[in-house]
Amino acid sequence: MNNPSKRRTFLKGCALTLGSSIVPCLHNKVIAHDNHDRNRSQRFSVSTYSFWQFRGPKVPIETCIDHAAQMNFDGLEILEMQMTDSSNSYIQQLKRRAHSNGLPLCGFSTHQGFVSPDSTKRRENIKKTIASIEQAYRLGIPTMRINTGRWGTIKSFDTLMENRGIEPRLEGYTDEDAYTWVIQSIEECLPVAEKCGVVLGLENHWGLGRTAAGVLKIVHTIKSPWLRATLDTGNFLEDMYQQMEALAPATCFVQAKTYNGGGTWYTLDIDYPQVATILHDAGYGGWVSLEFEGKDDPFVAIPKNLELLRQAFARQ
């Protein structure tokens, strides 16, 4: 076939013939891949908080990585307050340790507070949050838990918990003032979140975020793909499942609380098959991170809770 014209005609015919047979195959593979994604097993991580709970000296993140891998978790969520260093050398060592254990770092849990009439305090918390976003980026973590903060009129956290997370407003200010402060502060963080590829998950974590309605008011007002919700199953003290249903469609990360041996501040009896159904019905496909908050030995309770979660979500 030395004639260029005949060769071009031959190749064109082969391409048309192959194309008609390959395209359906590729289409079927795409459909199969989509079905596989919808039916894949739920992935579970564990928060480093589960091994520490603010009790005694900090448990090193490196130790938590090893424990999580030995317990057969799929990933690890890091509590920023538990880190002992913020240097690049330390961060890269954590990444290497996690990689050596085949354990993705999937969540970064941080603390900040934007509920303050003092613009200087809000600015400090904005800077702190931006620094945390950049740290999550260096760790290779794609989502970060943030808080609204709270009024601070109840100084003791123990007292706040006795009051079910409810505290008086600062005199002379309203919730609408607080929502404005929080929304403006988060909006200033979002360009960095987008640049770093880190989705912020606003948690139902006291303050304005004590209820699903409070979290959603902020998320829906800002309307950014870089701000979603972190759903903590243990922080709804009224109408638990109704509030989970409301928050689930906006959720990018789930923290699953358990209380073997009784909780420090309270104990909730959470029906995890029902939680799994709520998340499944909302189309949630992200991580579920165990937050063990009980008094039992974590090395006994945590593996039990992983099995509890696996069984609950396997029914979906």
Secondary structure as UniProt FT lines:
FT   HELIX           4..39
FT   STRAND          44..47
FT   HELIX           48..51
FT   TURN            52..54
FT   HELIX           61..70
FT   TURN            71..72
FT   STRAND          75..79
FT   HELIX           80..82
FT   HELIX           88..100
FT   TURN            101..102
FT   STRAND          105..109
FT   HELIX           119..139
FT   STRAND          143..146
FT   HELIX           157..162
FT   TURN            163..165
FT   TURN            171..172
FT   HELIX           175..196
FT   STRAND          199..203
FT   HELIX           207..210
FT   HELIX           212..222
FT   TURN            225..226
FT   STRAND          227..232
FT   TURN            233..234
FT   HELIX           240..247
FT   HELIX           248..250
FT   STRAND          251..258
FT   TURN            260..261
FT   HELIX           272..281
FT   TURN            282..283
FT   STRAND          288..292
FT   HELIX           298..314
//
